[in-house]
């Protein structure tokens, strides 16, 4: 009976662990100096995004480097519409400044269309 209980516990907790391991959305956690840096492994055909609420008038300097060409965008949602302040195709690095026109949750997103896992490192500065 004890062995059966262990199997039931393993089966019930396996989906929870799998969902956590596949999490592709990262919340921006600003340092005291107003910086955020994150590195992700993006599997072939998958994506990762880092998201956070920005106040209207915020200026965020951003840059990223990827080990393979990726499709990149910065976006936010207004109702059912998606607004793209930046959208680039098949790039391994880029940098610019986002001027947040409205208070919104903004997401920096990388989609890996290559056949290999890509490493993406992003840097944000308020």
Secondary structure, 3 states (H helix, E strand, C coil): CHHHHHHHHHHHHHHHHHHHHCCCEEECCCCCCCEEEEEEEECCCCEEEEEEEECCCCEEEEEEEEEEEEEEEEEEEECCEEEEEEEEEEEEEEEEEEECCCCEEEEEEEECCCCCCEEEEEEEEC
